[in-house]
């Protein structure tokens, strides 16, 4: 397994390989032509991890949503041989009616799931009136990797 510094070097090298061609492409794109009004972009997230708590229904009748938390882990090893694991928690939101209902009915805490969707940012006002930044994954698909359905 890579040490933390080896991972950082590998990541840096990979980013340099990606960024250099991207700069060349962006310079070529800086011509007198105006960009297309509806330019193609990509916002795709793929996660596989364990559900942190049973899904909850939120929203209202016009905009219902099912939300659950998903844990993913990064395992790494220091040069000293010490192994560490860092857990990231993700907020998954299901708005699509069929997906929303399946997730609420079948997903449960501890279950392993594979989620594809898109990243979104927003702000909410908490109970004390303080604005807070939020980050969430809007799920396009949730695949059940393990676990049994909730009892009815």
C-alpha positions in Angstrom: 0.0 0.0 0.0 1.3 3.5 -0.8 2.5 5.7 2.0 0.8 9.1 2.4 3.6 11.0 0.7 3.8 8.5 -2.2 0.0 8.9 -2.7 0.5 12.7 -2.7 3.3 12.5 -5.3 1.3 10.1 -7.5 -1.8 12.4 -7.3 0.4 15.5 -8.1 1.9 13.7 -11.1 -1.5 12.7 -12.4 -2.9 16.2 -12.0 0.0 17.7 -13.9 -0.7 15.2 -16.8 -4.4 16.2 -16.8 -4.0 20.0 -16.3 -1.4 20.5 -19.0 -3.6 19.1 -21.9 -6.6 21.0 -20.4 -4.6 24.3 -20.6 -3.7 23.6 -24.2 -7.4 22.8 -25.0 -8.6 25.9 -23.2 -6.1 28.1 -25.1 -7.3 26.6 -28.4 -10.8 27.4 -27.3 -10.0 31.0 -26.7 -10.7 32.0 -30.2 -13.1 34.8 -31.3 -16.0 32.3 -31.3 -18.5 32.7 -28.5 -19.1 29.6 -26.4 -22.2 27.7 -27.0 -25.2 28.9 -25.0 -25.8 25.4 -23.6 -22.3 24.1 -23.3 -21.9 20.4 -22.3 -20.5 20.0 -18.8 -20.1 17.1 -16.4 -21.2 16.8 -12.8 -21.1 13.1 -11.9 -20.5 11.5 -8.5 -20.1 7.8 -7.9 -19.9 6.5 -4.3 -20.0 3.0 -2.7 -20.2 2.8 1.0 -22.4 1.9 4.0 -25.6 3.7 5.0 -25.2 5.6 8.3 -28.9 5.6 9.4 -32.2 4.5 8.0 -33.5 6.9 5.3 -35.8 9.8 6.4 -38.7 11.4 4.5 -38.3 15.2 4.3 -39.7 18.0 2.2 -43.4 18.5 1.6 -46.2 17.1 -0.6 -45.1 19.2 -3.6 -41.4 18.4 -3.2 -40.9 15.2 -1.2 -37.4 13.8 -0.7 -35.8 10.9 1.0 -32.4 11.5 2.6 -29.8 9.2 4.0 -26.2 9.4 5.0 -23.4 7.3 3.4 -20.0 6.6 4.8 -17.0 6.1 2.5 -13.5 5.4 3.8 -9.9 6.2 2.7 -7.3 3.8 4.0 -3.7 4.9 4.0 -0.4 3.8 5.5 2.3 6.1 6.9 5.9 5.4 6.0 6.3 4.3 9.6 3.9 1.4 8.9 1.0 2.8 10.9 -2.3 2.3 9.1 -5.1 4.9 9.3 -8.7 5.1 8.0 -10.5 8.4 7.4 -14.3 8.3 7.0 -16.2 10.8 4.9 -19.9 11.3 5.4 -22.1 12.1 2.4 -25.7 13.4 2.4 -27.7 11.5 -0.3 -31.0 13.0 -1.5 -33.5 11.0 -3.6 -36.1 13.1 -5.4 -37.1 10.8 -8.3 -40.5 9.2 -7.3 -39.6 5.5 -8.0 -36.1 5.7 -6.6 -37.3 7.7 -3.6 -39.9 5.1 -2.7 -37.5 2.1 -3.2 -34.8 3.7 -1.1 -37.2 4.5 1.8 -38.7 1.0 1.7 -35.6 -1.1 1.3 -32.4 0.8 2.4 -31.4 0.4 6.1 -28.6 1.4 8.4 -25.4 -0.6 7.7 -26.4 -1.7 4.2 -23.8 -1.4 1.5 -25.0 0.7 -1.5 -23.6 2.0 -4.8 -24.8 5.6 -5.6 -24.6 7.6 -8.8 -25.7 11.1 -9.0 -24.6 14.7 -9.1 -23.1 17.1 -6.6 -25.1 20.1 -5.4 -24.4 23.0 -3.0 -26.9 25.2 -1.2 -27.7 27.1 2.0 -30.2 26.5 4.7 -31.3 28.5 7.7 -31.1 26.6 10.9 -33.4 26.9 13.9 -31.4 29.8 15.3 -31.7 31.7 12.0 -28.0 31.1 11.0 -27.2 30.5 7.4 -25.3 27.3 6.8 -23.7 25.9 3.7 -24.8 22.5 2.5 -23.4 19.9 0.2 -25.4 16.9 -1.1 -25.5 14.2 -3.7 -28.7 14.2 -5.7 -29.1 10.5 -6.5 -29.9 9.3 -10.0 -29.5 5.6 -9.0 -29.0 3.6 -5.9 -27.9 -0.1 -6.2 -28.3 -2.3 -3.2 -25.1 -4.3 -2.7 -25.9 -6.1 0.5 -28.4 -6.4 3.3 -32.0 -7.5 3.5 -35.1 -5.4 3.0 -36.7 -3.7 6.0 -39.6 -5.5 7.5 -42.9 -4.1 6.5 
